[in-house]
Amino acid sequence: MINEKFQVTEDQVMKFRRQGFLFLKGFYNRDITGYLTSTIGDRISTPTDKYQSGFSRLAFDMYDGDPMIASVIQDDHFKHVMKTLTGKTMFFAQALSFELEKMKNKGFPWHIGTQSFGYHQAEDYGCTIWAPLVNIDPKGQRGGMAYVPKDAVSGAFMYEHVDPSIFQLLSERIERGEETTIDEFVHLRDGPLNDPAIKKLLDHFAVEDEFEVGDALIFDKNVIHRSIMLEEGPVSSRAAFVMRFFCDTSTYDYRRAHDLEIPREHFKYSGPTRFHLEVAKEHGDLLVDSPFFEGQEYRSLKISETS
């Protein structure tokens, strides 16, 4: 389900591991992009909370068990590309989609995948494949993403220190009965990477690529990235298909996962997914052995000896 002629070079592998992201030219074939374009609109809906409200529509946990998506994940060529790039055996976690309407939605500011990788340890490896379903012209209508090489600025400090401290601060304020608004919480979440000084630094090193349908971007979880507004032009909206993966040695981080529920319980809103709560129950559980994935062998990108 990816183009048979697609290959990665040794230089690209080294670049990916150094910078944390790599543009994948002509990665998906027309069968998969056509399928996604024709079906994704029926599977996304309006945001459930203020933190997601930068998009017109979105969805988590998409295409679970879908034969077409499973065929992509189990494609031997796909698995070999992923193993070559990451040097690890990856495991499919979730499919997602985010949609921007022209001149309306700003998407996410500079951020890391607090939600999408909020279930395993900070040091565990995770990565994303992002693919827009319309052409993206960074010198024209735009509407793609910007991303910062992690050898310039890495988001590891957010996973390791800042994110846990933000949730601890919120929890302690709630316990003391101090009033905290959802706007204050959103500022806590977005503020560290969007402070004027940090933002100037990230904007300076940011990369914004041109995409045709079928192109994709792979980036690891320490790559700081943001949405780019879809500006005036012929395209009315931009949806992107996203797949998240974690390495097969990842273990459950109970506190990190349950911290995500603190603002939801306090501000009384439902989040976009319960994956982080359902994927495991005990701290340190090996995620790939979770009963949550029972009967879903297609999720493993392990390469068989006969491949």
Backbone as CSV, one residue per row, in Angstrom:
resi,resn,N_x,N_y,N_z,CA_x,CA_y,CA_z,C_x,C_y,C_z
1,MET,0.801,-1.212,0.000,0.000,0.000,0.000,0.842,1.275,0.000
2,ILE,2.163,1.103,0.123,3.014,2.257,-0.158,3.673,1.995,-1.499
3,ASN,4.149,3.036,-2.125,4.687,2.896,-3.474,5.872,1.940,-3.499
4,GLU,5.823,1.003,-4.421,6.859,-0.022,-4.512,8.242,0.572,-4.736
5,LYS,8.304,1.697,-5.425,9.593,2.298,-5.751,10.149,3.161,-4.618
6,PHE,9.350,3.365,-3.574,9.823,4.219,-2.487,10.958,3.552,-1.730
7,GLN,12.047,4.294,-1.562,13.207,3.808,-0.815,13.777,4.947,0.022
8,VAL,14.479,4.595,1.085,15.211,5.594,1.850,16.693,5.279,1.760
9,THR,17.487,6.326,1.676,18.927,6.176,1.567,19.565,6.207,2.957
10,GLU,20.825,5.818,3.003,21.553,5.865,4.277,21.642,7.291,4.788
11,ASP,21.837,8.246,3.875,21.903,9.652,4.283,20.578,10.114,4.885
12,GLN,19.462,9.650,4.310,18.151,10.021,4.843,17.931,9.418,6.231
13,VAL,18.392,8.192,6.425,18.271,7.565,7.740,19.047,8.364,8.777
14,MET,20.256,8.759,8.438,21.083,9.543,9.363,20.441,10.896,9.638
15,LYS,19.867,11.510,8.609,19.210,12.803,8.776,17.990,12.670,9.679
16,PHE,17.211,11.613,9.472,16.028,11.398,10.293,16.397,11.229,11.764
17,ARG,17.414,10.453,12.019,17.773,10.190,13.416,18.403,11.417,14.072
18,ARG,19.019,12.273,13.271,19.620,13.496,13.815,18.568,14.583,14.024
19,GLN,17.732,14.822,13.013,16.759,15.918,13.079,15.414,15.490,13.662
20,GLY,15.114,14.201,13.596,13.861,13.719,14.156,12.711,13.669,13.182
21,PHE,12.888,14.204,11.966,11.822,14.141,10.965,12.409,13.928,9.582
22,LEU,11.561,13.418,8.678,11.998,13.193,7.297,10.792,13.299,6.372
23,PHE,10.945,14.072,5.313,9.919,14.188,4.276,9.971,12.933,3.407
24,LEU,8.808,12.290,3.219,8.720,11.037,2.464,7.987,11.305,1.153
25,LYS,8.736,11.512,0.094,8.168,11.874,-1.202,7.508,10.662,-1.850
26,GLY,6.224,10.799,-2.219,5.521,9.734,-2.907,5.396,8.469,-2.091
27,PHE,5.138,8.614,-0.805,5.136,7.473,0.105,3.929,6.561,-0.115
28,TYR,2.721,7.135,-0.097,1.501,6.345,-0.260,1.100,6.272,-1.728
29,ASN,0.520,5.140,-2.117,0.031,5.043,-3.490,-1.411,5.556,-3.586
30,ARG,-1.931,5.591,-4.795,-3.252,6.193,-5.021,-4.380,5.377,-4.414
31,ASP,-4.172,4.080,-4.268,-5.222,3.254,-3.661,-5.521,3.722,-2.240
32,ILE,-4.481,3.934,-1.453,-4.704,4.314,-0.061,-5.141,5.772,0.052
33,THR,-4.545,6.684,-0.728,-4.956,8.087,-0.631,-6.391,8.269,-1.127
34,GLY,-6.764,7.515,-2.158,-8.138,7.588,-2.639,-9.123,7.064,-1.611
35,TYR,-8.756,5.976,-0.962,-9.619,5.404,0.079,-9.779,6.381,1.234
36,LEU,-8.688,6.961,1.686,-8.755,7.900,2.802,-9.581,9.130,2.448
37,THR,-9.358,9.675,1.271,-10.089,10.872,0.847,-11.591,10.629,0.802
38,SER,-11.983,9.426,0.381,-13.413,9.128,0.228,-14.091,8.733,1.536
39,THR,-13.324,8.376,2.563,-13.935,7.860,3.801,-13.694,8.717,5.035
40,ILE,-12.664,9.532,5.028,-12.271,10.197,6.269,-13.299,11.223,6.739
41,GLY,-13.990,11.844,5.799,-14.963,12.868,6.177,-16.108,12.350,7.020
42,ASP,-16.429,11.066,6.871,-17.519,10.473,7.647,-17.082,10.062,9.044
43,ARG,-15.773,10.173,9.344,-15.239,9.649,10.600,-14.698,10.739,11.524
44,ILE,-14.762,11.983,11.093,-14.292,13.077,11.930,-15.468,13.957,12.329
45,SER,-15.326,14.626,13.459,-16.438,15.428,13.980,-15.891,16.641,14.718
46,THR,-16.790,17.472,15.220,-16.385,18.700,15.888,-15.624,18.399,17.182
47,PRO,-14.737,19.290,17.595,-13.938,19.049,18.807,-14.794,18.912,20.054
48,THR,-14.267,18.156,21.031,-14.991,17.931,22.284,-14.530,18.854,23.397
49,ASP,-13.438,19.567,23.197,-12.939,20.423,24.270,-12.188,21.605,23.681
50,LYS,-11.934,22.581,24.531,-11.329,23.830,24.077,-9.928,23.632,23.530
51,TYR,-9.185,22.658,24.098,-7.809,22.470,23.653,-7.744,21.981,22.205
52,GLN,-8.800,21.321,21.732,-8.820,20.831,20.348,-9.518,21.808,19.400
53,SER,-10.005,22.933,19.910,-10.905,23.791,19.140,-10.216,24.582,18.035
54,GLY,-8.920,24.396,17.868,-8.237,25.041,16.758,-8.528,24.388,15.422
55,PHE,-9.258,23.271,15.449,-9.595,22.550,14.222,-11.098,22.575,13.992
56,SER,-11.505,22.465,12.735,-12.929,22.402,12.427,-13.494,21.038,12.802
57,ARG,-12.742,19.980,12.500,-13.139,18.619,12.862,-11.877,17.804,13.141
58,LEU,-12.053,16.767,13.944,-10.920,15.879,14.244,-11.465,14.565,14.777
59,ALA,-10.589,13.589,14.886,-10.964,12.309,15.478,-9.709,11.572,15.902
60,PHE,-9.827,10.810,16.984,-8.806,9.867,17.427,-9.371,8.449,17.251
61,ASP,-8.505,7.461,17.343,-8.917,6.042,17.294,-9.691,5.727,16.016
62,MET,-9.218,6.231,14.903,-9.879,6.008,13.623,-9.387,4.711,12.971
63,TYR,-10.251,4.121,12.169,-9.903,2.986,11.318,-9.373,1.779,12.093
64,ASP,-9.700,1.662,13.373,-9.270,0.483,14.130,-9.833,-0.779,13.483
65,GLY,-8.957,-1.698,13.115,-9.378,-2.937,12.481,-9.759,-2.805,11.022
66,ASP,-9.662,-1.619,10.464,-10.028,-1.402,9.061,-9.089,-2.201,8.150
67,PRO,-9.614,-3.033,7.257,-8.753,-3.886,6.428,-7.764,-3.113,5.562
68,MET,-8.180,-1.965,5.053,-7.288,-1.194,4.194,-6.115,-0.635,4.998
69,ILE,-6.383,-0.071,6.177,-5.307,0.479,7.002,-4.431,-0.651,7.543
70,ALA,-5.055,-1.774,7.908,-4.275,-2.927,8.363,-3.326,-3.414,7.277
71,SER,-3.774,-3.339,6.027,-2.912,-3.795,4.928,-1.711,-2.884,4.750
72,VAL,-1.882,-1.590,5.061,-0.736,-0.671,5.020,0.279,-1.064,6.089
73,ILE,-0.217,-1.236,7.319,0.656,-1.525,8.451,1.379,-2.862,8.260
74,GLN,0.695,-3.826,7.655,1.286,-5.155,7.470,2.048,-5.310,6.155
75,ASP,2.076,-4.264,5.350,2.838,-4.289,4.106,4.320,-4.483,4.437
76,ASP,4.949,-5.502,3.865,6.351,-5.794,4.181,7.259,-4.608,3.870
77,HIS,6.972,-3.922,2.784,7.792,-2.767,2.414,7.657,-1.659,3.463
78,PHE,6.424,-1.423,3.916,6.177,-0.434,4.961,6.968,-0.789,6.224
79,LYS,6.902,-2.039,6.634,7.590,-2.459,7.849,9.110,-2.313,7.716
80,HIS,9.638,-2.641,6.558,11.084,-2.506,6.353,11.514,-1.037,6.383
81,VAL,10.710,-0.143,5.787,11.029,1.287,5.823,11.030,1.786,7.266
82,MET,10.021,1.407,8.026,9.933,1.855,9.418,11.103,1.324,10.247
83,LYS,11.458,0.069,10.048,12.579,-0.516,10.786,13.881,0.158,10.391
84,THR,14.059,0.436,9.113,15.280,1.081,8.633,15.429,2.481,9.221
85,LEU,14.343,3.236,9.231,14.400,4.611,9.723,14.588,4.674,11.238
86,THR,13.794,3.925,11.968,13.802,4.045,13.427,14.848,3.167,14.096
87,GLY,15.234,2.066,13.436,16.121,1.104,14.065,15.424,0.295,15.131
88,LYS,14.085,0.357,15.159,13.298,-0.303,16.197,12.123,-1.048,15.570
89,THR,11.556,-1.955,16.335,10.308,-2.594,15.932,9.165,-1.768,16.494
90,MET,8.355,-1.231,15.607,7.294,-0.328,16.020,5.960,-1.058,16.111
91,PHE,5.027,-0.424,16.803,3.707,-0.991,17.050,2.688,0.121,16.821
92,PHE,1.665,-0.160,16.037,0.654,0.842,15.705,-0.245,1.118,16.900
93,ALA,-0.365,2.384,17.270,-1.201,2.777,18.406,-2.557,3.303,17.941
94,GLN,-2.556,4.401,17.180,-3.804,5.070,16.815,-3.689,5.705,15.437
95,ALA,-4.831,5.834,14.794,-4.958,6.699,13.628,-5.807,7.892,14.028
96,LEU,-5.471,9.051,13.482,-6.147,10.300,13.816,-6.345,11.117,12.546
97,SER,-7.149,12.146,12.656,-7.272,13.115,11.578,-7.568,14.490,12.156
98,PHE,-7.002,15.503,11.513,-7.240,16.887,11.894,-7.599,17.669,10.627
99,GLU,-8.660,18.464,10.714,-9.113,19.221,9.553,-9.098,20.720,9.856
100,LEU,-8.596,21.481,8.913,-8.611,22.940,8.988,-9.531,23.493,7.906
101,GLU,-10.362,24.475,8.251,-11.141,25.205,7.258,-10.391,26.474,6.863
102,LYS,-10.493,26.806,5.610,-9.800,27.973,5.056,-10.106,29.245,5.835
103,MET,-9.053,29.969,6.216,-9.139,31.280,6.864,-9.927,31.252,8.171
104,LYS,-10.033,30.073,8.786,-10.851,29.972,9.989,-10.098,29.345,11.149
105,ASN,-9.470,28.207,10.927,-8.877,27.437,12.012,-7.356,27.590,12.051
106,LYS,-6.837,27.787,13.253,-5.397,27.941,13.431,-4.702,26.631,13.810
107,GLY,-5.477,25.606,14.169,-4.863,24.355,14.590,-4.170,24.494,15.931
108,PHE,-3.094,23.751,16.119,-2.316,23.809,17.356,-1.145,24.769,17.203
109,PRO,-0.824,25.533,18.248,0.424,26.296,18.240,1.596,25.330,18.466
110,TRP,2.788,25.837,18.723,3.932,24.960,18.972,3.608,24.002,20.119
111,HIS,3.841,22.700,19.888,3.478,21.706,20.892,4.239,20.406,20.663
112,ILE,4.093,19.494,21.609,4.516,18.101,21.459,3.281,17.232,21.707
113,GLY,3.394,15.926,21.471,2.234,15.045,21.544,1.880,14.611,22.941
114,THR,1.511,15.563,23.779,1.150,15.265,25.164,0.046,14.224,25.243
115,GLN,-0.989,14.374,24.430,-2.085,13.410,24.421,-1.672,12.121,23.729
116,SER,-1.108,12.228,22.549,-0.866,11.049,21.728,0.217,10.130,22.274
117,PHE,1.115,10.661,23.071,2.139,9.811,23.681,2.098,9.922,25.202
118,GLY,0.912,10.172,25.709,0.744,10.358,27.142,0.422,9.079,27.885
119,TYR,0.980,7.973,27.456,0.704,6.690,28.109,1.972,5.875,28.337
120,HIS,3.076,6.212,27.666,4.310,5.463,27.910,5.366,6.390,28.507
121,GLN,6.496,5.804,28.874,7.532,6.551,29.579,8.138,7.636,28.681
122,ALA,8.635,8.696,29.315,9.229,9.799,28.560,10.368,9.317,27.670
123,GLU,11.128,8.321,28.138,12.285,7.849,27.366,11.916,6.837,26.290
124,ASP,10.669,6.345,26.282,10.242,5.389,25.259,10.091,6.100,23.915
125,TYR,10.372,5.368,22.846,10.355,5.951,21.508,8.953,5.905,20.914
126,GLY,8.557,7.006,20.307,7.298,7.082,19.578,7.469,7.932,18.339
127,CYS,6.685,7.671,17.322,6.775,8.487,16.103,5.425,8.550,15.411
128,THR,5.331,9.476,14.476,4.091,9.795,13.774,4.355,9.838,12.277
129,ILE,3.391,9.369,11.493,3.396,9.607,10.049,2.185,10.481,9.736
130,TRP,2.450,11.644,9.191,1.417,12.655,8.893,1.330,12.818,7.385
131,ALA,0.108,12.762,6.847,-0.064,12.873,5.397,-1.285,13.730,5.082
132,PRO,-1.093,14.887,4.448,-2.243,15.711,4.062,-2.962,15.087,2.875
133,LEU,-4.263,15.296,2.802,-5.061,14.722,1.721,-5.396,15.749,0.644
134,VAL,-4.732,16.890,0.697,-4.735,17.879,-0.383,-3.290,18.334,-0.565
135,ASN,-3.005,18.944,-1.691,-1.657,19.468,-1.920,-1.401,20.659,-1.000
136,ILE,-0.181,20.776,-0.526,0.217,21.859,0.374,1.317,22.673,-0.302
137,ASP,1.052,23.962,-0.497,2.036,24.873,-1.086,2.449,25.899,-0.038
138,PRO,3.640,25.767,0.547,4.044,26.692,1.609,4.236,28.130,1.140
139,LYS,4.334,28.332,-0.178,4.457,29.691,-0.716,3.130,30.214,-1.244
140,GLY,2.089,29.391,-1.138,0.773,29.777,-1.636,-0.255,29.762,-0.530
141,GLN,-1.200,28.798,-0.604,-2.302,28.752,0.356,-1.876,28.175,1.701
142,ARG,-0.784,27.466,1.720,-0.224,26.866,2.934,-1.199,25.830,3.528
143,GLY,-1.314,25.758,4.856,-2.225,24.797,5.455,-1.574,23.517,5.924
144,GLY,-0.239,23.468,5.925,0.463,22.274,6.358,0.907,22.355,7.803
145,MET,2.159,21.991,8.038,2.740,22.054,9.372,4.134,22.656,9.291
146,ALA,4.595,23.147,10.434,5.990,23.557,10.600,6.578,22.678,11.698
147,TYR,7.864,22.354,11.571,8.506,21.451,12.519,9.961,21.858,12.679
148,VAL,10.463,21.620,13.877,11.788,22.102,14.244,12.738,20.922,14.393
149,PRO,13.888,20.940,13.723,14.859,19.857,13.903,15.225,19.705,15.382
150,LYS,15.232,18.483,15.845,15.488,18.305,17.276,16.957,18.503,17.627
151,ASP,17.836,18.563,16.605,19.221,18.927,16.916,19.375,20.439,17.048
152,ALA,18.299,21.178,16.761,18.261,22.617,17.062,17.566,22.831,18.403
153,VAL,16.321,22.367,18.509,15.578,22.425,19.771,14.747,21.140,19.881
154,SER,15.008,20.348,20.887,14.274,19.107,21.105,13.175,19.317,22.143
155,GLY,12.070,18.601,21.957,10.975,18.675,22.913,11.088,17.689,24.059
156,ALA,12.227,17.011,24.182,12.377,15.998,25.232,12.157,16.585,26.620
157,PHE,12.598,17.833,26.828,12.449,18.444,28.154,10.980,18.630,28.527
158,MET,10.110,18.738,27.515,8.685,18.873,27.797,8.119,17.570,28.367
159,TYR,8.470,16.452,27.741,8.003,15.161,28.238,8.591,14.854,29.615
160,GLU,9.877,15.134,29.769,10.578,14.713,30.977,10.254,15.587,32.184
161,HIS,10.083,16.889,31.976,9.982,17.798,33.107,8.746,18.703,33.088
162,VAL,8.529,19.405,31.997,7.524,20.467,32.000,6.109,19.913,32.071
163,ASP,5.762,18.976,31.197,4.404,18.431,31.201,4.009,17.841,32.560
164,PRO,4.831,16.962,33.143,4.447,16.430,34.460,4.263,17.522,35.513
165,SER,5.083,18.554,35.446,4.969,19.636,36.429,3.701,20.452,36.240
166,ILE,3.278,20.629,34.995,2.043,21.368,34.726,0.852,20.650,35.350
167,PHE,0.785,19.344,35.159,-0.337,18.589,35.716,-0.251,18.530,37.239
168,GLN,0.960,18.486,37.784,1.103,18.520,39.237,0.637,19.856,39.791
169,LEU,1.008,20.945,39.130,0.566,22.280,39.550,-0.953,22.356,39.561
170,LEU,-1.581,21.887,38.472,-3.039,21.944,38.386,-3.670,21.112,39.492
171,SER,-3.153,19.920,39.713,-3.693,19.045,40.741,-3.594,19.672,42.127
172,GLU,-2.452,20.268,42.432,-2.261,20.861,43.756,-3.136,22.093,43.942
173,ARG,-3.341,22.866,42.890,-4.228,24.024,42.997,-5.668,23.577,43.245
174,ILE,-6.079,22.509,42.583,-7.427,21.979,42.783,-7.593,21.489,44.224
175,GLU,-6.572,20.769,44.723,-6.627,20.246,46.090,-6.716,21.367,47.121
176,ARG,-6.070,22.504,46.838,-6.104,23.637,47.771,-7.358,24.488,47.600
177,GLY,-8.166,24.140,46.621,-9.400,24.886,46.388,-9.177,26.201,45.672
178,GLU,-8.024,26.364,45.029,-7.745,27.604,44.301,-8.454,27.581,42.954
179,GLU,-9.045,28.688,42.617,-9.780,28.772,41.360,-8.807,28.747,40.174
180,THR,-9.105,27.877,39.242,-8.312,27.775,38.018,-9.277,27.643,36.853
181,THR,-9.146,28.496,35.870,-10.038,28.441,34.713,-9.430,27.565,33.630
182,ILE,-10.277,27.154,32.704,-9.779,26.353,31.594,-8.839,27.171,30.710
183,ASP,-9.080,28.478,30.625,-8.166,29.327,29.861,-6.779,29.340,30.498
184,GLU,-6.733,29.349,31.820,-5.437,29.307,32.505,-4.734,27.985,32.244
185,PHE,-5.505,26.892,32.243,-4.910,25.588,31.974,-4.368,25.512,30.549
186,VAL,-5.149,25.982,29.581,-4.686,25.974,28.188,-3.403,26.791,28.054
187,HIS,-3.342,27.916,28.776,-2.129,28.731,28.740,-0.940,27.977,29.340
188,LEU,-1.194,27.226,30.406,-0.125,26.414,30.978,0.378,25.379,29.982
189,ARG,-0.546,24.778,29.253,-0.177,23.744,28.279,0.584,24.332,27.099
190,ASP,0.085,25.460,26.574,0.669,26.039,25.366,1.796,27.025,25.649
191,GLY,1.756,27.653,26.828,2.651,28.760,27.115,4.130,28.460,27.035
192,PRO,4.623,27.324,27.590,6.066,27.101,27.609,6.727,27.122,26.235
193,LEU,6.053,26.621,25.216,6.644,26.603,23.875,6.212,27.795,23.021
194,ASN,5.324,28.627,23.544,4.841,29.764,22.763,5.091,31.105,23.441
195,ASP,5.928,31.079,24.471,6.474,32.306,25.034,7.196,33.053,23.907
196,PRO,7.101,34.381,23.848,7.696,35.108,22.725,9.144,34.752,22.422
197,ALA,9.967,34.563,23.452,11.379,34.259,23.208,11.546,32.863,22.618
198,ILE,10.884,31.865,23.209,10.971,30.500,22.687,10.350,30.420,21.297
199,LYS,9.214,31.092,21.111,8.553,31.077,19.811,9.466,31.658,18.729
200,LYS,10.181,32.726,19.058,11.102,33.317,18.081,12.180,32.318,17.692
201,LEU,12.656,31.557,18.669,13.671,30.543,18.412,13.108,29.427,17.526
202,LEU,11.931,28.938,17.862,11.324,27.859,17.083,10.989,28.324,15.668
203,ASP,10.434,29.527,15.548,10.116,30.065,14.220,11.365,30.171,13.350
204,HIS,12.487,30.499,13.964,13.732,30.659,13.206,14.189,29.344,12.586
205,PHE,14.080,28.255,13.337,14.582,26.960,12.866,13.518,26.130,12.152
206,ALA,12.290,26.620,12.088,11.183,25.825,11.554,11.366,25.493,10.078
207,VAL,10.885,24.304,9.722,10.850,23.827,8.336,9.386,23.655,7.943
208,GLU,9.048,24.081,6.726,7.683,23.946,6.205,7.796,23.437,4.772
209,ASP,7.438,22.181,4.540,7.637,21.543,3.243,6.423,21.664,2.333
210,GLU,6.669,21.429,1.050,5.605,21.342,0.054,5.187,19.881,-0.087
211,PHE,3.874,19.621,-0.102,3.363,18.262,-0.189,2.416,18.117,-1.374
212,GLU,2.522,16.992,-2.049,1.487,16.533,-2.956,0.781,15.361,-2.286
213,VAL,-0.457,15.086,-2.699,-1.173,13.952,-2.121,-0.366,12.684,-2.367
214,GLY,-0.113,11.943,-1.312,0.743,10.757,-1.373,2.059,10.960,-0.657
215,ASP,2.472,12.229,-0.512,3.667,12.536,0.286,3.308,12.446,1.764
216,ALA,4.314,12.220,2.585,4.077,12.118,4.026,5.283,12.648,4.774
217,LEU,5.099,12.844,6.062,6.175,13.262,6.954,6.217,12.290,8.121
218,ILE,7.393,11.765,8.416,7.559,10.976,9.624,8.360,11.811,10.613
219,PHE,7.924,11.843,11.875,8.662,12.593,12.887,8.522,11.901,14.229
220,ASP,9.586,11.960,15.023,9.518,11.314,16.326,8.892,12.252,17.353
221,LYS,8.592,11.713,18.524,7.756,12.455,19.462,8.458,13.656,20.084
222,ASN,9.780,13.764,19.929,10.500,14.915,20.477,10.579,16.085,19.514
223,VAL,9.985,15.948,18.328,9.972,17.045,17.362,8.848,18.014,17.718
224,ILE,9.206,19.244,18.020,8.230,20.303,18.305,7.632,20.753,16.977
225,HIS,6.321,20.874,16.905,5.672,21.194,15.636,4.415,22.024,15.884
226,ARG,3.900,22.616,14.811,2.674,23.409,14.908,1.915,23.369,13.595
227,SER,0.639,23.714,13.664,-0.194,23.805,12.471,0.062,25.127,11.756
228,ILE,-0.208,25.117,10.447,-0.156,26.332,9.629,-1.556,26.586,9.077
229,MET,-2.081,27.782,9.288,-3.433,28.094,8.820,-3.545,27.929,7.302
230,LEU,-4.683,27.394,6.863,-5.003,27.321,5.444,-5.501,28.695,5.017
231,GLU,-4.728,29.344,4.159,-5.026,30.723,3.794,-5.943,30.784,2.571
232,GLU,-6.147,31.990,2.060,-7.054,32.185,0.934,-6.539,31.433,-0.299
233,GLY,-7.486,30.786,-1.006,-7.114,30.021,-2.187,-8.201,29.042,-2.567
234,PRO,-7.925,28.146,-3.516,-8.968,27.267,-4.064,-9.393,26.125,-3.145
235,VAL,-8.546,25.743,-2.199,-8.866,24.620,-1.319,-9.698,25.127,-0.141
236,SER,-10.864,24.515,0.088,-11.755,24.991,1.152,-11.399,24.416,2.518
237,SER,-10.841,23.216,2.548,-10.456,22.603,3.817,-9.322,21.626,3.585
238,ARG,-8.573,21.382,4.643,-7.451,20.434,4.576,-7.587,19.411,5.686
239,ALA,-7.765,18.159,5.315,-7.707,17.066,6.285,-6.366,16.363,6.136
240,ALA,-5.875,15.825,7.228,-4.636,15.048,7.200,-4.876,13.723,7.910
241,PHE,-4.278,12.675,7.379,-4.350,11.356,7.992,-3.068,11.122,8.779
242,VAL,-3.232,10.687,10.018,-2.105,10.585,10.945,-2.093,9.197,11.582
243,MET,-0.907,8.598,11.650,-0.752,7.344,12.377,0.342,7.503,13.429
244,ARG,0.065,7.049,14.650,1.027,7.090,15.752,1.528,5.672,16.035
245,PHE,2.809,5.596,16.367,3.441,4.316,16.663,4.308,4.458,17.914
246,PHE,4.416,3.383,18.685,5.385,3.342,19.780,6.265,2.105,19.603
247,CYS,7.460,2.136,20.171,8.368,0.994,20.036,7.873,-0.152,20.908
248,ASP,8.223,-1.372,20.508,7.641,-2.538,21.178,8.210,-2.800,22.567
249,THR,9.157,-1.977,23.010,9.660,-2.093,24.386,8.999,-1.076,25.320
250,SER,8.055,-0.304,24.820,7.398,0.729,25.620,6.618,0.125,26.775
251,THR,6.681,0.811,27.919,5.904,0.377,29.083,4.987,1.500,29.556
252,TYR,3.951,1.106,30.275,2.897,2.027,30.680,3.371,2.974,31.780
253,ASP,3.079,4.245,31.579,3.338,5.268,32.595,1.974,5.649,33.182
254,TYR,1.642,5.028,34.304,0.315,5.187,34.890,0.028,6.641,35.250
255,ARG,0.982,7.281,35.900,0.722,8.658,36.326,0.557,9.588,35.132
256,ARG,1.431,9.466,34.139,1.337,10.335,32.964,-0.021,10.162,32.295
257,ALA,-0.469,8.925,32.163,-1.744,8.658,31.506,-2.910,9.239,32.300
258,HIS,-2.893,9.055,33.612,-4.020,9.505,34.427,-3.969,11.001,34.702
259,ASP,-2.800,11.616,34.575,-2.726,13.074,34.672,-3.585,13.751,33.613
260,LEU,-3.704,13.111,32.439,-4.503,13.693,31.365,-5.967,13.855,31.754
261,GLU,-6.398,13.093,32.757,-7.793,13.161,33.182,-8.052,14.268,34.196
262,ILE,-7.015,14.827,34.796,-7.210,15.847,35.828,-8.020,17.040,35.307
263,PRO,-7.627,17.671,34.202,-8.426,18.809,33.723,-9.805,18.387,33.232
264,ARG,-9.926,17.182,32.690,-11.225,16.741,32.184,-12.214,16.555,33.317
265,GLU,-11.738,15.977,34.396,-12.622,15.785,35.542,-12.944,17.116,36.217
266,HIS,-11.951,18.008,36.286,-12.166,19.280,36.973,-13.051,20.226,36.163
267,PHE,-12.804,20.287,34.848,-13.552,21.223,34.003,-14.764,20.570,33.340
268,LYS,-14.971,19.277,33.593,-16.170,18.566,33.145,-16.319,18.561,31.622
269,TYR,-15.279,18.104,30.946,-15.407,17.916,29.501,-14.828,16.550,29.134
270,SER,-15.300,16.003,28.026,-14.808,14.701,27.580,-13.659,14.910,26.608
271,GLY,-12.623,14.114,26.753,-11.495,14.210,25.843,-11.773,13.471,24.542
272,PRO,-10.853,13.561,23.596,-11.074,12.940,22.284,-10.828,11.442,22.260
273,THR,-10.245,10.877,23.336,-9.910,9.458,23.350,-9.742,8.984,24.793
274,ARG,-9.941,7.684,24.996,-9.658,7.043,26.275,-8.536,6.011,26.119
275,PHE,-7.851,6.076,25.011,-6.790,5.112,24.710,-5.774,5.027,25.843
276,HIS,-5.381,6.184,26.387,-4.358,6.223,27.425,-4.799,5.538,28.711
277,LEU,-6.102,5.430,28.924,-6.626,4.756,30.112,-6.863,3.271,29.859
278,GLU,-7.179,2.918,28.639,-7.580,1.551,28.319,-6.428,0.667,27.868
279,VAL,-5.327,1.275,27.438,-4.241,0.492,26.858,-3.525,-0.371,27.892
280,ALA,-3.542,0.009,29.160,-2.916,-0.777,30.226,-3.512,-0.346,31.562
281,LYS,-3.235,-1.117,32.596,-3.792,-0.831,33.918,-2.730,-0.588,34.979
282,GLU,-1.582,-1.243,34.861,-0.561,-1.153,35.900,0.682,-0.454,35.379
283,HIS,1.274,0.372,36.228,2.511,1.061,35.861,3.580,0.036,35.498
284,GLY,4.260,0.251,34.380,5.333,-0.632,33.956,4.903,-1.785,33.076
285,ASP,3.595,-1.947,32.832,3.125,-3.015,31.950,3.705,-2.828,30.547
286,LEU,4.138,-3.934,29.930,4.607,-3.885,28.553,3.396,-3.699,27.640
287,LEU,3.372,-2.616,26.892,2.167,-2.245,26.155,1.781,-3.260,25.094
288,VAL,2.747,-3.837,24.413,2.401,-4.756,23.326,1.724,-6.023,23.839
289,ASP,1.870,-6.305,25.135,1.224,-7.485,25.715,-0.151,-7.178,26.302
290,SER,-0.625,-5.962,26.108,-1.889,-5.544,26.704,-3.073,-6.334,26.135
291,PRO,-4.014,-6.737,26.997,-5.256,-7.356,26.511,-6.029,-6.437,25.565
292,PHE,-5.770,-5.150,25.646,-6.434,-4.182,24.772,-6.191,-4.501,23.297
293,PHE,-5.032,-5.113,22.992,-4.672,-5.410,21.609,-4.919,-6.871,21.232
294,GLU,-5.618,-7.600,22.089,-5.865,-9.013,21.815,-6.617,-9.181,20.499
295,GLY,-6.118,-10.105,19.653,-6.737,-10.356,18.362,-6.445,-9.315,17.316
296,GLN,-5.494,-8.411,17.585,-5.151,-7.334,16.643,-3.680,-7.422,16.259
297,GLU,-3.293,-8.606,15.797,-1.887,-8.841,15.466,-1.374,-7.917,14.379
298,TYR,-2.269,-7.369,13.587,-1.848,-6.482,12.500,-1.107,-5.245,13.005
299,ARG,-1.267,-4.905,14.281,-0.646,-3.697,14.819,0.878,-3.800,14.920
300,SER,1.406,-4.999,15.002,2.851,-5.170,15.167,3.576,-5.053,13.832
301,LEU,4.641,-4.250,13.816,5.456,-4.098,12.616,6.691,-5.011,12.669
302,LYS,6.610,-6.042,13.484,7.714,-6.992,13.573,7.894,-7.682,12.231
303,ILE,9.131,-7.765,11.781,9.436,-8.355,10.480,9.702,-9.842,10.653
304,SER,8.960,-10.638,9.925,9.147,-12.091,10.021,10.458,-12.494,9.361
305,GLU,10.989,-13.626,9.769,12.278,-14.097,9.233,12.205,-14.415,7.769
306,THR,10.993,-14.683,7.263,10.840,-15.035,5.848,10.618,-13.816,4.951
307,SER,10.460,-12.632,5.586,10.193,-11.428,4.788,11.430,-10.979,4.039
